[in-house]
Amino acid sequence: MTVAPPAQADRRYDLNFARWVRDNVNGGEKMSLCMQCGMCSGSCPIGTEMDHGPRKLFMMIRAGMKDDVFNSSTIWNCTSCYNCVVRCPRGVPVTYILQDLAAKAVELGYVKKVENARFAKAFWWSAKTFGRTDERLVTTKFYWSGGLGDFFRKSLANLKIAMGMVKTRRMHLGAPHKIKDRKGLQAILAKAAEIDARESRGGE
């Protein structure tokens, strides 16, 4: 269970937030190594599509801007290319921090749970069908789950991001990638479901 940051009523700047990130976010203990060189933001293939780049987001964490950080598009737009992790001169696990901040944003109620659940269903559908996740299929299924209007609105809003991922070869063109032994995967998933059902009944 995620421990929420200490609440400070009517204050935009929560001076305890940086300590909370250090203690509760994966990789947060290494944020103090960040020297604000900007290598992470400069290496990000879609940094210009974020409201704040990773460098600025880390400074916002230090400044205690809790709500601004959790409401930022930066933690959601990260494509996990790991350029920032590889190139950071201080070894700060930028990608891991962004990923866990996104998870914490969900757990703490900053993200609409209904939309998050719809995305999770689309993600899981791709994983169990092909044995891998295909960004194109996951996003298409997710956008369609919100209706026709939502599909076109989100598709147009994220078109530049998609093109950036194609250019940096983070999203391929062509048929979906599949694992070879999909029957084996289905058998594993069926067994896992059987074990889960048995445990939910109290281990009968």
matplotlib code that plots the C-alpha trace (Angstrom):
import matplotlib.pyplot as plt

x = [0.0, 1.3, 1.9, 0.6, 2.8, 2.1, -0.8, -0.1, -3.4, -3.5, 0.1, 1.4, 4.9, 5.1, 8.7, 8.4, 7.6, 11.3, 11.9, 8.7, 9.9, 13.2, 11.6, 8.7, 9.5, 11.6, 15.0, 14.0, 17.0, 19.3, 17.5, 19.9, 22.7, 20.9, 23.0, 20.4, 22.7, 19.7, 21.1, 17.9, 15.6, 18.0, 18.1, 14.3, 12.9, 9.5, 10.6, 9.1, 5.7, 5.9, 4.6, 7.8, 11.0, 12.5, 15.1, 12.5, 10.2, 13.1, 13.5, 9.8, 10.1, 12.9, 10.7, 7.9, 5.4, 3.6, 0.3, 2.1, 4.3, 1.5, -0.6, 2.2, 2.1, 5.8, 5.3, 2.8, 4.5, 7.7, 8.2, 10.8, 13.5, 16.1, 18.2, 18.2, 19.3, 22.1, 23.4, 22.9, 26.5, 25.5, 23.6, 20.2, 17.5, 15.3, 13.0, 12.3, 11.5, 9.0, 7.4, 6.9, 5.7, 3.0, 2.0, 1.9, -0.3, -2.8, -2.7, -3.1, -6.1, -4.6, -5.7, -9.2, -9.4, -12.0, -9.7, -6.7, -8.7, -9.6, -6.0, -5.0, -7.6, -6.2, -2.6, -3.5, -5.5, -2.4, -0.1, -2.2, -3.1, 0.3, 2.6, 3.9, 2.5, 2.1, 1.8, -0.4, -2.9, -3.0, -3.5, -6.1, -8.1, -7.8, -9.0, -11.9, -13.0, -13.9, -16.1, -15.7, -15.2, -12.6, -10.8, -10.4, -9.6, -6.8, -5.5, -5.0, -3.6, -1.0, -0.1, 3.2, 4.2, 3.4, 5.5, 8.4, 8.3, 8.3, 11.3, 13.3, 12.3, 10.4, 7.2, 7.5, 5.4, 3.9, 2.3, 2.2, 5.2, 4.2, 5.9, 6.4, 4.7, 1.4, -0.3, 2.2, 1.4, -2.3, -1.6, 0.4, -2.3, -5.0, -3.0, -2.4, -6.2, -6.9, -4.5, -5.9, -9.5, -8.5, -6.7, -9.7, -11.8, -9.5, -7.2, -9.8]
y = [0.0, 3.4, 5.9, 9.2, 12.3, 14.4, 16.8, 20.6, 22.5, 25.5, 25.2, 24.6, 23.8, 20.7, 20.9, 17.2, 15.9, 15.4, 13.3, 11.3, 10.6, 9.5, 7.0, 5.8, 6.0, 3.4, 5.0, 8.1, 7.6, 8.6, 11.8, 13.7, 12.9, 14.9, 18.0, 19.4, 19.0, 18.4, 15.3, 13.4, 16.0, 16.5, 12.8, 12.3, 11.6, 13.1, 15.6, 18.5, 16.9, 16.8, 19.8, 19.5, 17.5, 15.1, 17.7, 20.3, 17.7, 16.7, 20.3, 20.6, 17.6, 19.3, 22.4, 20.4, 20.9, 17.7, 18.3, 19.7, 16.7, 14.1, 16.0, 16.4, 14.7, 13.8, 10.7, 9.4, 10.3, 8.4, 5.7, 3.8, 4.2, 4.4, 7.0, 9.1, 6.2, 5.2, 8.8, 10.2, 11.1, 10.5, 7.2, 8.5, 5.9, 8.5, 6.1, 4.1, 7.2, 8.4, 5.0, 4.7, 8.3, 7.4, 4.3, 6.4, 9.0, 6.3, 4.9, 8.3, 9.2, 11.8, 9.7, 8.7, 5.0, 4.3, 5.4, 3.7, 0.4, 0.7, 1.1, -1.8, -4.0, -3.0, -3.6, -7.1, -8.0, -7.4, -9.3, -12.4, -12.4, -12.0, -12.6, -9.1, -5.6, -3.7, 0.1, 0.6, -2.0, -1.1, 2.6, 1.9, -0.4, 2.0, 5.0, 3.0, 1.9, 5.6, 5.9, 7.3, 10.9, 9.9, 7.9, 10.8, 13.3, 11.3, 10.0, 13.6, 14.8, 12.1, 12.0, 13.8, 11.5, 8.4, 9.9, 10.5, 6.9, 5.7, 7.9, 6.6, 3.0, 2.7, 1.7, -0.5, -0.6, -3.8, -6.9, -7.2, -9.0, -12.4, -15.0, -18.4, -20.5, -18.8, -22.1, -22.5, -19.0, -19.8, -22.9, -20.9, -18.2, -20.9, -22.5, -19.2, -18.5, -21.9, -21.3, -17.8, -19.1, -21.9, -19.4, -17.0, -19.9, -20.4, -23.0, -25.7]
z = [0.0, -1.0, 1.9, 0.8, 1.0, 4.1, 3.4, 3.7, 3.4, 1.1, 0.1, -3.4, -2.2, 0.0, 1.4, 2.5, -1.0, -2.1, 1.0, 0.3, -3.3, -1.9, 0.5, -1.6, -5.3, -7.1, -7.7, -5.7, -3.3, -6.2, -7.1, -4.9, -7.4, -10.2, -11.1, -13.5, -16.5, -18.8, -20.5, -19.8, -21.4, -24.3, -24.9, -24.8, -28.3, -27.3, -24.7, -26.7, -26.3, -22.5, -20.5, -18.5, -19.4, -16.9, -15.8, -14.9, -13.3, -10.9, -10.0, -9.3, -7.0, -5.1, -4.9, -3.4, -6.2, -5.5, -7.3, -10.4, -10.6, -10.2, -12.8, -15.3, -18.7, -18.4, -16.2, -18.8, -22.1, -21.2, -23.8, -21.8, -24.4, -21.6, -23.4, -20.2, -18.0, -20.4, -20.8, -17.3, -16.1, -12.5, -13.0, -12.0, -13.0, -14.6, -16.4, -13.3, -11.3, -14.0, -14.2, -10.5, -10.2, -12.7, -10.6, -7.5, -9.2, -9.9, -6.4, -4.8, -6.9, -9.3, -12.3, -13.2, -12.3, -15.0, -17.8, -16.2, -16.0, -19.7, -20.6, -18.4, -20.2, -23.6, -22.5, -21.1, -24.2, -26.4, -23.9, -23.7, -27.4, -28.9, -26.0, -26.4, -26.3, -29.5, -28.9, -31.9, -31.0, -27.3, -27.9, -30.7, -28.5, -25.5, -27.6, -29.0, -25.5, -24.8, -27.9, -31.4, -30.3, -27.7, -30.4, -32.8, -30.1, -28.5, -31.8, -33.1, -29.8, -29.8, -33.5, -33.0, -30.2, -32.4, -35.3, -32.9, -31.7, -35.3, -36.2, -33.2, -33.9, -30.7, -32.6, -35.6, -38.8, -40.1, -38.6, -34.8, -33.3, -31.8, -29.6, -31.2, -28.6, -28.1, -27.2, -24.4, -23.2, -23.2, -21.1, -18.6, -18.3, -17.9, -15.1, -13.4, -13.6, -12.1, -9.2, -8.6, -8.5, -6.1, -3.8, -3.9, -2.6, 0.3, -1.1, -1.6]

ax = plt.figure().add_subplot(projection="3d")
ax.plot(x, y, z, "-o")
ax.set_aspect("equal")
plt.show()
